[in-house]
Amino acid sequence: MLILECPCCGVKAEETELSPGGEAHLKRFGPGSTDEDFETYMFARQNPKGVHFERWRHAYGCGKWFLAARCTATLEVFGTYPAQTTEPPAELIAKIKARRPDWKGWK
Amino acid sequence: MRRYSVFAIAREALRFHSGWEKAWRSPEPKKQYDVIIVGAGGHGLATAYYLGKNFGITNVAVIEKGWLGGGNTGRNTTIIRSNYLQDPSSAIFEKARALYETLSQDLNYNIMFSPRGLLMLAQTHHEVRGYKRTVHANQLQGVATEWVTPEQVKKLVPMINLHGPRYPVLGGQYQARGGTARHDAVAWGYARACSDMGMDIIQNCEVTAVRSANGVVTGVETTRGEIGCKKLGIVVAGHSGVLAEMAGFRLPIESIALQALVSEPIKPCIDIVVMANTVHGYISQSDKGELVIGGGTDGFNNYTQRGSFHHIEETLRALVETFPVISRLKMLRQWGGIVDMTGDRSPLISKTPLGNCFINCGWGTGGFKAIPGSGWAMAELVAKGEPGPLAAEFDMWRFKEGRFIDESVAAGVAH
């Protein structure tokens, strides 16, 4: 059972309390963008077997969106952080690198 | 290959079963093949089989990371149906269903195809309208499905509770020639036929890199050495994204765990397949008497082949509502498979940005039923280098061009 700590309200919530929202840090392209940009935004996903940055909503709690770093192969959670950012915090990346030395980096 | 027959059984019975030969060879990999198929599941083996049977290409290796048929081929709920709404989907799934009808004879291997009938329950007015629309579409496509009333549903499945606590049964969509087959036997039968044609099936051989020169594939590196090839087919379901990364392109695919479970064996109580998509559970009874139950997918990406516990609870709650008589039944086993979900819930049978490299994936929660049709279409794509009529619509560029084959809302399948 997956347990994530909501960085907004501090509650340790298990997955039935949360709604998954897919890959995090997607860049949405504005008017005038190419078909490739929009396809990438809509459909292309990293889908790694390993470290994955993703969006979650504390649906049956505070209702806020937040982001999490999780291993898709083991379900190990490296950490959660607020959604108001365009890239993962440096200390979280350092923590993941310590846990997964052969990890290639977040993007 | 010595053929299986009633005479073979009699002959072996007389000599204490000492003469059965291995169903397929396990050779060392050669240095070079015309075609390498990565993934010895149903789809990969079917691709190899139809490459040999339809196109005479037999210098083929099927490479498998684990053991043959040990991925989703051995993890599904064995349901076969073709009652899809969109024309390209119903064409390829109906081709597959039709091939299943005679597959035991074609392969000389009993795959236990059982066209016992498949019923999708409509439990909301939205579903009633959706299934009636699909039935009409199927009639135009030449797929035999029909709308049945609640009274007919009760006749087909006497143990059903038509007046469920949450959702009454308002009718159903019935495909009389849908059913089940023995999933392992499908992989084994294709493997035996491929091996008989001289193809090499190489198990315990994981691909670690894809080799290319000037934008054209030249071979693969594996845990058992480097193997060259002129053409490469990637048919690895849940791990498609991993292989695609090796080949240098990205796929519109996310990998998610889907669960299934079986109950303890009981006396025959249900002789068709029933899918209840509103309450989210589907059920059939195996020849051993176990109820085979399909559950839901996890909401988040993962490769754990396990699945979240609460989905079991939701699935069983749905089934107990629909079939109260099974409420005391114990569950024997539960497992998960990694399904590869595309944006429109339809598969990819496609050329790729890498020359002579082809991909067949994205079958999501419904790949088993498609195995023969998928192999047929993929073999045509690999052999000719261009898709035939079955595969034409399923290319990977449809997402850029907005030509979705939108089954996520249309088919009513349990996602």
Interface residues (C-beta under 8 A of the other chain):
Chain A: M1 L2 E15 T16 S19 P20 G22 E23 D35 E36 E39 M42 F43 A44 R45 Q46 N47 P48 K49 H52 E54 R70 T72 A73 T74 L75
Chain B: H239 G241 V242 R250 L251 P252 I253 E254 S255 G299 F300 N301 N302 Y303 T304 S308 F309 H310 T342 G343 F399 K400 E401
